[in-house]
Amino acid sequence: MDNLTKTLLIINGNAGQKNLQRSLETIVPILAAAHPKLLILQTEKPSDAENFCRTYGREADAIYIYGGDGTVHECINGIAPLEKQPRIAILPGGTCNDFARTLNIPLNLKAACEALVNGKEMLVDAAAVNDDYYLNFWGIGLITEASNNIDGNQKALLGKISYFLSAFKTVQQIEPFSFKLMVDGEEIEDKAVMILAANGQYIGTNLLPYPGISIQDGKADIFILKETNLSVIKDILNMRGSEAWDNTGSSILHFQGSQISISTESEMEADTDGEVYGKTPAMITVKKQHLRMAVPAEE
């Protein structure tokens, strides 16, 4: 990086050329006015975003990420291991933009640019899982199968609606699995259809129903869905009303912890921030306020 270049803009190159050109016409004038020495890097293949952040991140004051949750995930894996980290600013350019929603970043691109250029800094938790990091969530079971069932063409045409269609189809097919879970020394052994270790507050554009989720407390919120039936809907509605959750007799169990180990009877694929590539067993360590994130000045 040029010694005078202190700001990076990383762009997901998978966007259509016309869409990308329009987006750049919105982004670049605003960022360049605030950051005169701006280096723009466009991804061409998987891992490019992670490699850009790992290579240039130590020297940058700020990295703007234009893309969806997958691009953000890649960048976090490049930045989180660095001793000297830049400020991270997410410009929503994907299907769901879940962590941008958690940070209250406007989904309108121009508004997001202006809000982050004139915004403030927040320290945010990051979770290390095995050899990787995640920002939003890690999950097995229903959530992974739903991701696997999404048709690529359907996603392009229908956007976030495809996630709901996939989840509906998956619910009818999912079978419970046996697991062992250790959360800060507390052991849980049971059967479930889904385990979710959440850091962010949104998944698939949906606000998670538990009001106590924090991105600054150094803890992941663990949700264990034991079955899929009408009682689950009742439990979810009850969760919206209180941060005090009683696990007794519920179809949904909730725990919080900073050190979590998960093993399953058979190896299972894991969905990490919307990308299915991890597996069980898994060890999750939440690093409290590990990342510097740009957020709007007024929340």
N, C-alpha and C positions, 0 to 999 in steps of 0.2 A: 504494500500500500504506500502511496505517496505520503511523505511525512506531513504534508499539509491536509491530507484527507482524513477526516475524523468521523465521518458519517457514512454508513453503508445503507443502501436500499437493495434488498434482496427480493427478486420477483419470481414467482412461479411461472416458468416458461411454458407450462402446459395449457395455459389459457389461450383461447382463439386469438389470432393475430389482430383482428379488428377490435375485439374486446380489450386486448392488452394495450393497443395503441390509444384507445379512448381513456383507459385507466391511467396510463402514463401522462397523458395530457392534463389529467386532473391532479395527479400526485406531484410530478416533478416541479412545477412552478412554485407550489407551496413549500415543499421541502428545500428546494434550492435557495429560496429567499431567506430561510432560517438557517440553512447549512450551506454556505457558499462552496465548500469543498465536499462534494457529494459523489461517492462512487456507486454506480449502479451495476449490479450483477444479476444476470438472468440464469435460472437453472435450466439445464438441458436433459438431465437424467436424475434418477433417485440418488440421494446422498449428496448432491451438489450443494444444497442449502447448508447441510451440516458441515461439509468441508469448508465452505466459504466462511462460516462463523468461526470454525476452529482455527482457520488460517489467519483471518483478519481481525478477529474479535478482540484480541489483546490490545491492539493499537487503536481501536475505534472508541469514540465516546458514546456513540449510539448506533443501533442497528434497527432500521425499519424493515418489517417483514410484510410483504404484500402477497397474500395467498390464503389458503384455507387452513383447517386444523392440522392437516398432514404436514404442510410446509412449516407451520409454527413448531410442531413436534420435532421436525428435523433440526431446525435452528436451535431449539432448546438443548438438544443433544450435543450441538457444537459449542454452545456457550456455557452450559452448567458446569463442565469440568474445569473451566478456566479459573486461574487465581485472580486475574484482573478482568473484570467483566464490564461490557458496555451496558448502557441502558437499552432495554428492549421495547420497541413500539410495534404493536400489531395493527396493520391496516387490513380490515376484513375484505377478503377476496375469494371466499370459498362458499360451500353449500350451507354450512351450519354456523361457522364462526363462533363456536361455543365459548372459548376463553375470552374472546373480545366482548361477548355478552356479559361474562362474569365481571370484567373490568369496567363495564358501563361505557364502552367505546361505541360511538354512533356507528350504525351499519351503513349509513350513507358515506361513500368514500371521501368526498370533499369535506364533509363535516368531521370525519374521523381524522383526516390530515390536520385540519385546523385545530381540532381539540387536543391532539397529541403534541403538536409543535408548541402550543401555548399551555400545555398541561403541567402536571406535577409528577413526582416519582413516588412509587409505592414498592415496598419490599414484599416479595411474594414467595410462598413456599414452592419447592420443587421436590419431586419424589424420585429417588433412585430405585430402579427395579432390576435386579440382576446386573447386567452390564449397561443398562440404558437409563434414561430419565423420562419422566412424563410430567405433564403440567396439568392435565385435565382429569383423566381417569385411567384406571386399569381394570379390566373385567374378564370374567370367564362365564361360560354357559350361554344363557339366552342372548346376552348382548353381542357375544362373538358370533353366534350362529346367525343372528340378524344381519350383522355386517357381511358375513359370507354369502348370505342369500340375496344381497342387493345386486340387481342386474346393472351392469355398467351403462348400457343404453338408457335404461329406465332412470338411473340417477341423473344422467345428463338432461333428460327431458323433464323430469318431474321434480328434481331438486330434493328438498327435505321431505316431500310427501313419500318418496321411495323408501325412506327409513321406516315410516309408519306401516307401509304395505309389507315390507320385509318382516318387521317385528310381529305383525298380525299373523303372517304365514308361519313364522317360527314358533310362536306360542303354541300352535296346534301340534307341533312335532317334537317339542323338547321333552327329554327324559331327565329326571333328577340324577345327580351324581353325588358320590360320597366325597367328603373333604375333611381335612384337618387344618385348623386355623389357629395361629398363635398371635395374639394382639397384646403387646406390651406385657408378656408373661402370662396372660389369661388364655387358656386353651379351650377351643370350641371344636367339637366333632359332631357332624350331622350330615344330612343330605340337603341338597339345594338344586334349584334350576338356574340360579345366577348368583355370582359374588361380584360386588363392585367396590373398588377402593377409590373413592372420589376425592379430588382436591378442588376442582372447579364446581360450579353450581349449575351448569347446563350440560345436557347431553342430547344431541340431535335437535337442537333449538329449544328443548323442553327444560324448564326450570325444575331441578330436583325438588321433591316435595318437602324435604327436611329443612327447616329454617335456620338450623344451627351451623351450617357449613361455612367455614372460614378459610381463606387462602393465606392467612397470616399466623395461624395458631400452632404450626408445627405438627399437625396431626392430619391423618387421612380419615375420612368418614367411610366406614365399612358397612355396606348394606348387603344382607344375605336374604335373597328371595327364595323361600322354601318351596313354594308351589305357585301355580297360576290358576286362580279361580276367583269367584266373586268376593271372597273374604279379603283377598289382596287389595281390591279396590277400596274396601272399607278401611283397611289399615292405612293405605296411602292418604285417604282423605283425613284420617285422624292425625297423620304426621304433619299435615300442613298447619295444625293449630298449636303445636307445642314443641319446644326443643327437648323436653323431658320425654324420652321414649321408653316405654315398658316392653321389654322383650318377652314377657310371660304370655304364653298363649297366642302369640302373633305369627302371622305368615311372613312378616318381614322382621329380621333381626338387625339391630344397629349397634355398632361399636366404634370407638375412636382410638387411634393409637399412632405412635411414631415409628414403631418397629413391628412389622407384620410379616409372618411367614405363612405361606399357603401351599398345601400339597393336596393332590387328588389321587384317587385310587388308580386311575389311568392318566397318562399324560394328556393335557388339554391345551388347546390353542388359546391365547389371550389377546384381547383387543386392547391396544394401548393408544389412547388419544385418537381412536377411529381407524387405526391400522392394525390388521391382524398379523402379527409376526412373532410374538412372545409365546412362551409355553410355561406350564407348571412342571416342577415346583418353582415358586417364586419367593424372593425375599425383598420386601419393600421397606425402604428407610426414607422417612420424610425429613428433608433438610429445611429447617425453619428459616423463612425470609431469606432465601438463598439467591433470589434473582431480583434485579432492579427493573421494574416495569413502568413504562409511561402510561399515565391515566389522565382523563380529563380533569381540569382544575376544579370543576364543580361536579359533584356526584349527586 
